[in-house]
Amino acid sequence: MNLDCGQLAVEQKLIVLAAGIAAEQAVFGDYNHKACGIDQEMISERRGGAISDYLLEASRIVHLHEPCLQRLRVRLMERWLEEEGPYTFDPSPRSPSFELLSHDDIKSIWAEKPFGHVRPI
């Protein structure tokens, strides 16, 4: 998603940028405060406030789409294991970067019909 494409209002863009930490909170109970620095920089570039200002609304949206979040987690883990599995016991430098899921993969996950309760990983 291109945040600056004009389809989203500024407030919506800031909520999108807070969604990553909202998802971390939903899954792990907290988020890495240091690691959200890039998101905070992007919010500041768009003249937003603290990332925590947008977290409540982002968390509400993540909660509403929790089955999708769980499907996304499963697919990301599967893809990561496919790509990183062969390197697990390799003492050489880690494998080159790879794209876990393409834009089309993510769109298809969002388009799937919800299925009952998803067991958290």
Biotite code that builds the C-alpha atoms (Angstrom):
import biotite.structure as struc

atoms = struc.array([
    struc.Atom([0.000, 0.000, 0.000], chain_id="A", res_id=1, res_name="MET", atom_name="CA", element="C"),
    struc.Atom([1.292, 3.399, -0.914], chain_id="A", res_id=2, res_name="ASN", atom_name="CA", element="C"),
    struc.Atom([0.416, 5.513, 2.105], chain_id="A", res_id=3, res_name="LEU", atom_name="CA", element="C"),
    struc.Atom([0.772, 8.740, 0.183], chain_id="A", res_id=4, res_name="ASP", atom_name="CA", element="C"),
    struc.Atom([-1.427, 7.803, -2.768], chain_id="A", res_id=5, res_name="CYS", atom_name="CA", element="C"),
    struc.Atom([-4.195, 10.149, -1.662], chain_id="A", res_id=6, res_name="GLY", atom_name="CA", element="C"),
    struc.Atom([-6.849, 7.468, -1.100], chain_id="A", res_id=7, res_name="GLN", atom_name="CA", element="C"),
    struc.Atom([-6.486, 7.659, 2.669], chain_id="A", res_id=8, res_name="LEU", atom_name="CA", element="C"),
    struc.Atom([-7.042, 10.612, 4.984], chain_id="A", res_id=9, res_name="ALA", atom_name="CA", element="C"),
    struc.Atom([-4.007, 11.644, 7.042], chain_id="A", res_id=10, res_name="VAL", atom_name="CA", element="C"),
    struc.Atom([-5.489, 10.182, 10.233], chain_id="A", res_id=11, res_name="GLU", atom_name="CA", element="C"),
    struc.Atom([-6.070, 6.841, 8.457], chain_id="A", res_id=12, res_name="GLN", atom_name="CA", element="C"),
    struc.Atom([-2.446, 6.773, 7.297], chain_id="A", res_id=13, res_name="LYS", atom_name="CA", element="C"),
    struc.Atom([-1.251, 7.301, 10.858], chain_id="A", res_id=14, res_name="LEU", atom_name="CA", element="C"),
    struc.Atom([-3.485, 4.497, 12.121], chain_id="A", res_id=15, res_name="ILE", atom_name="CA", element="C"),
    struc.Atom([-2.087, 2.175, 9.420], chain_id="A", res_id=16, res_name="VAL", atom_name="CA", element="C"),
    struc.Atom([1.421, 2.998, 10.630], chain_id="A", res_id=17, res_name="LEU", atom_name="CA", element="C"),
    struc.Atom([0.414, 2.062, 14.185], chain_id="A", res_id=18, res_name="ALA", atom_name="CA", element="C"),
    struc.Atom([-1.193, -1.220, 13.086], chain_id="A", res_id=19, res_name="ALA", atom_name="CA", element="C"),
    struc.Atom([2.042, -3.208, 13.257], chain_id="A", res_id=20, res_name="GLY", atom_name="CA", element="C"),
    struc.Atom([2.520, -2.554, 16.944], chain_id="A", res_id=21, res_name="ILE", atom_name="CA", element="C"),
    struc.Atom([-1.212, -3.069, 17.518], chain_id="A", res_id=22, res_name="ALA", atom_name="CA", element="C"),
    struc.Atom([-0.855, -6.534, 15.985], chain_id="A", res_id=23, res_name="ALA", atom_name="CA", element="C"),
    struc.Atom([2.231, -7.243, 18.114], chain_id="A", res_id=24, res_name="GLU", atom_name="CA", element="C"),
    struc.Atom([0.248, -6.265, 21.199], chain_id="A", res_id=25, res_name="GLN", atom_name="CA", element="C"),
    struc.Atom([-2.645, -8.512, 20.173], chain_id="A", res_id=26, res_name="ALA", atom_name="CA", element="C"),
    struc.Atom([-0.357, -11.489, 19.622], chain_id="A", res_id=27, res_name="VAL", atom_name="CA", element="C"),
    struc.Atom([2.342, -11.032, 22.265], chain_id="A", res_id=28, res_name="PHE", atom_name="CA", element="C"),
    struc.Atom([0.692, -8.735, 24.827], chain_id="A", res_id=29, res_name="GLY", atom_name="CA", element="C"),
    struc.Atom([3.189, -5.928, 24.201], chain_id="A", res_id=30, res_name="ASP", atom_name="CA", element="C"),
    struc.Atom([5.320, -4.497, 21.428], chain_id="A", res_id=31, res_name="TYR", atom_name="CA", element="C"),
    struc.Atom([8.984, -3.725, 20.964], chain_id="A", res_id=32, res_name="ASN", atom_name="CA", element="C"),
    struc.Atom([9.188, -0.038, 21.824], chain_id="A", res_id=33, res_name="HIS", atom_name="CA", element="C"),
    struc.Atom([12.593, 0.395, 20.175], chain_id="A", res_id=34, res_name="LYS", atom_name="CA", element="C"),
    struc.Atom([11.648, -1.404, 16.963], chain_id="A", res_id=35, res_name="ALA", atom_name="CA", element="C"),
    struc.Atom([8.675, 0.859, 16.252], chain_id="A", res_id=36, res_name="CYS", atom_name="CA", element="C"),
    struc.Atom([11.050, 3.783, 15.620], chain_id="A", res_id=37, res_name="GLY", atom_name="CA", element="C"),
    struc.Atom([10.731, 3.597, 11.838], chain_id="A", res_id=38, res_name="ILE", atom_name="CA", element="C"),
    struc.Atom([6.932, 3.715, 12.107], chain_id="A", res_id=39, res_name="ASP", atom_name="CA", element="C"),
    struc.Atom([7.224, 6.695, 14.456], chain_id="A", res_id=40, res_name="GLN", atom_name="CA", element="C"),
    struc.Atom([9.529, 8.451, 11.980], chain_id="A", res_id=41, res_name="GLU", atom_name="CA", element="C"),
    struc.Atom([6.998, 7.878, 9.205], chain_id="A", res_id=42, res_name="MET", atom_name="CA", element="C"),
    struc.Atom([4.230, 9.258, 11.423], chain_id="A", res_id=43, res_name="ILE", atom_name="CA", element="C"),
    struc.Atom([6.343, 12.313, 12.261], chain_id="A", res_id=44, res_name="SER", atom_name="CA", element="C"),
    struc.Atom([7.072, 12.880, 8.551], chain_id="A", res_id=45, res_name="GLU", atom_name="CA", element="C"),
    struc.Atom([3.313, 13.125, 8.061], chain_id="A", res_id=46, res_name="ARG", atom_name="CA", element="C"),
    struc.Atom([3.058, 15.617, 10.953], chain_id="A", res_id=47, res_name="ARG", atom_name="CA", element="C"),
    struc.Atom([1.510, 13.111, 13.327], chain_id="A", res_id=48, res_name="GLY", atom_name="CA", element="C"),
    struc.Atom([2.069, 12.825, 17.044], chain_id="A", res_id=49, res_name="GLY", atom_name="CA", element="C"),
    struc.Atom([3.289, 9.914, 19.120], chain_id="A", res_id=50, res_name="ALA", atom_name="CA", element="C"),
    struc.Atom([2.567, 6.474, 17.693], chain_id="A", res_id=51, res_name="ILE", atom_name="CA", element="C"),
    struc.Atom([0.702, 5.690, 20.930], chain_id="A", res_id=52, res_name="SER", atom_name="CA", element="C"),
    struc.Atom([-1.861, 8.369, 19.932], chain_id="A", res_id=53, res_name="ASP", atom_name="CA", element="C"),
    struc.Atom([-3.048, 6.062, 17.120], chain_id="A", res_id=54, res_name="TYR", atom_name="CA", element="C"),
    struc.Atom([-2.652, 2.753, 18.904], chain_id="A", res_id=55, res_name="LEU", atom_name="CA", element="C"),
    struc.Atom([-6.131, 2.537, 20.434], chain_id="A", res_id=56, res_name="LEU", atom_name="CA", element="C"),
    struc.Atom([-7.881, 2.843, 17.061], chain_id="A", res_id=57, res_name="GLU", atom_name="CA", element="C"),
    struc.Atom([-5.347, 0.554, 15.349], chain_id="A", res_id=58, res_name="ALA", atom_name="CA", element="C"),
    struc.Atom([-5.887, -2.029, 18.119], chain_id="A", res_id=59, res_name="SER", atom_name="CA", element="C"),
    struc.Atom([-9.657, -1.809, 17.692], chain_id="A", res_id=60, res_name="ARG", atom_name="CA", element="C"),
    struc.Atom([-9.310, -2.509, 13.964], chain_id="A", res_id=61, res_name="ILE", atom_name="CA", element="C"),
    struc.Atom([-6.843, -5.360, 14.517], chain_id="A", res_id=62, res_name="VAL", atom_name="CA", element="C"),
    struc.Atom([-9.232, -6.911, 17.052], chain_id="A", res_id=63, res_name="HIS", atom_name="CA", element="C"),
    struc.Atom([-12.125, -6.689, 14.572], chain_id="A", res_id=64, res_name="LEU", atom_name="CA", element="C"),
    struc.Atom([-10.015, -8.597, 12.036], chain_id="A", res_id=65, res_name="HIS", atom_name="CA", element="C"),
    struc.Atom([-8.375, -11.072, 14.410], chain_id="A", res_id=66, res_name="GLU", atom_name="CA", element="C"),
    struc.Atom([-9.188, -14.190, 12.301], chain_id="A", res_id=67, res_name="PRO", atom_name="CA", element="C"),
    struc.Atom([-7.419, -12.544, 9.374], chain_id="A", res_id=68, res_name="CYS", atom_name="CA", element="C"),
    struc.Atom([-4.460, -11.643, 11.587], chain_id="A", res_id=69, res_name="LEU", atom_name="CA", element="C"),
    struc.Atom([-4.190, -15.276, 12.666], chain_id="A", res_id=70, res_name="GLN", atom_name="CA", element="C"),
    struc.Atom([-4.297, -16.505, 9.034], chain_id="A", res_id=71, res_name="ARG", atom_name="CA", element="C"),
    struc.Atom([-1.626, -13.972, 8.150], chain_id="A", res_id=72, res_name="LEU", atom_name="CA", element="C"),
    struc.Atom([0.565, -15.185, 11.036], chain_id="A", res_id=73, res_name="ARG", atom_name="CA", element="C"),
    struc.Atom([0.223, -18.790, 9.913], chain_id="A", res_id=74, res_name="VAL", atom_name="CA", element="C"),
    struc.Atom([1.096, -17.941, 6.306], chain_id="A", res_id=75, res_name="ARG", atom_name="CA", element="C"),
    struc.Atom([4.059, -15.785, 7.353], chain_id="A", res_id=76, res_name="LEU", atom_name="CA", element="C"),
    struc.Atom([5.405, -18.544, 9.573], chain_id="A", res_id=77, res_name="MET", atom_name="CA", element="C"),
    struc.Atom([4.988, -21.147, 6.821], chain_id="A", res_id=78, res_name="GLU", atom_name="CA", element="C"),
    struc.Atom([6.746, -18.936, 4.311], chain_id="A", res_id=79, res_name="ARG", atom_name="CA", element="C"),
    struc.Atom([9.534, -18.064, 6.744], chain_id="A", res_id=80, res_name="TRP", atom_name="CA", element="C"),
    struc.Atom([10.126, -21.749, 7.471], chain_id="A", res_id=81, res_name="LEU", atom_name="CA", element="C"),
    struc.Atom([10.216, -22.518, 3.737], chain_id="A", res_id=82, res_name="GLU", atom_name="CA", element="C"),
    struc.Atom([12.818, -19.832, 3.118], chain_id="A", res_id=83, res_name="GLU", atom_name="CA", element="C"),
    struc.Atom([14.896, -20.007, 6.289], chain_id="A", res_id=84, res_name="GLU", atom_name="CA", element="C"),
    struc.Atom([14.612, -23.714, 7.113], chain_id="A", res_id=85, res_name="GLY", atom_name="CA", element="C"),
    struc.Atom([17.638, -24.783, 5.027], chain_id="A", res_id=86, res_name="PRO", atom_name="CA", element="C"),
    struc.Atom([19.777, -22.128, 6.730], chain_id="A", res_id=87, res_name="TYR", atom_name="CA", element="C"),
    struc.Atom([18.917, -23.114, 10.294], chain_id="A", res_id=88, res_name="THR", atom_name="CA", element="C"),
    struc.Atom([22.061, -25.183, 10.828], chain_id="A", res_id=89, res_name="PHE", atom_name="CA", element="C"),
    struc.Atom([24.255, -23.430, 8.284], chain_id="A", res_id=90, res_name="ASP", atom_name="CA", element="C"),
    struc.Atom([27.143, -21.633, 10.031], chain_id="A", res_id=91, res_name="PRO", atom_name="CA", element="C"),
    struc.Atom([27.679, -19.350, 7.023], chain_id="A", res_id=92, res_name="SER", atom_name="CA", element="C"),
    struc.Atom([26.128, -15.870, 6.900], chain_id="A", res_id=93, res_name="PRO", atom_name="CA", element="C"),
    struc.Atom([22.367, -15.815, 6.841], chain_id="A", res_id=94, res_name="ARG", atom_name="CA", element="C"),
    struc.Atom([20.476, -16.138, 3.626], chain_id="A", res_id=95, res_name="SER", atom_name="CA", element="C"),
    struc.Atom([19.765, -13.046, 1.542], chain_id="A", res_id=96, res_name="PRO", atom_name="CA", element="C"),
    struc.Atom([16.603, -11.099, 2.290], chain_id="A", res_id=97, res_name="SER", atom_name="CA", element="C"),
    struc.Atom([13.415, -12.405, 0.779], chain_id="A", res_id=98, res_name="PHE", atom_name="CA", element="C"),
    struc.Atom([9.823, -11.277, 0.514], chain_id="A", res_id=99, res_name="GLU", atom_name="CA", element="C"),
    struc.Atom([7.733, -13.257, 2.975], chain_id="A", res_id=100, res_name="LEU", atom_name="CA", element="C"),
    struc.Atom([4.424, -12.539, 1.275], chain_id="A", res_id=101, res_name="LEU", atom_name="CA", element="C"),
    struc.Atom([3.684, -10.623, -1.873], chain_id="A", res_id=102, res_name="SER", atom_name="CA", element="C"),
    struc.Atom([1.053, -7.914, -2.066], chain_id="A", res_id=103, res_name="HIS", atom_name="CA", element="C"),
    struc.Atom([-1.193, -10.379, -3.937], chain_id="A", res_id=104, res_name="ASP", atom_name="CA", element="C"),
    struc.Atom([-0.707, -13.022, -1.218], chain_id="A", res_id=105, res_name="ASP", atom_name="CA", element="C"),
    struc.Atom([-1.763, -10.547, 1.450], chain_id="A", res_id=106, res_name="ILE", atom_name="CA", element="C"),
    struc.Atom([-4.769, -9.413, -0.588], chain_id="A", res_id=107, res_name="LYS", atom_name="CA", element="C"),
    struc.Atom([-5.914, -13.023, -0.968], chain_id="A", res_id=108, res_name="SER", atom_name="CA", element="C"),
    struc.Atom([-5.649, -13.601, 2.792], chain_id="A", res_id=109, res_name="ILE", atom_name="CA", element="C"),
    struc.Atom([-7.822, -10.522, 3.437], chain_id="A", res_id=110, res_name="TRP", atom_name="CA", element="C"),
    struc.Atom([-10.321, -11.736, 0.830], chain_id="A", res_id=111, res_name="ALA", atom_name="CA", element="C"),
    struc.Atom([-10.736, -15.183, 2.428], chain_id="A", res_id=112, res_name="GLU", atom_name="CA", element="C"),
    struc.Atom([-13.910, -15.814, 4.313], chain_id="A", res_id=113, res_name="LYS", atom_name="CA", element="C"),
    struc.Atom([-13.387, -16.006, 8.066], chain_id="A", res_id=114, res_name="PRO", atom_name="CA", element="C"),
    struc.Atom([-13.273, -19.506, 9.453], chain_id="A", res_id=115, res_name="PHE", atom_name="CA", element="C"),
    struc.Atom([-14.189, -20.232, 13.065], chain_id="A", res_id=116, res_name="GLY", atom_name="CA", element="C"),
    struc.Atom([-11.748, -19.828, 15.857], chain_id="A", res_id=117, res_name="HIS", atom_name="CA", element="C"),
    struc.Atom([-8.114, -19.919, 14.801], chain_id="A", res_id=118, res_name="VAL", atom_name="CA", element="C"),
    struc.Atom([-5.727, -21.462, 17.293], chain_id="A", res_id=119, res_name="ARG", atom_name="CA", element="C"),
    struc.Atom([-2.997, -18.943, 18.131], chain_id="A", res_id=120, res_name="PRO", atom_name="CA", element="C"),
    struc.Atom([0.538, -20.060, 17.449], chain_id="A", res_id=121, res_name="ILE", atom_name="CA", element="C"),
])
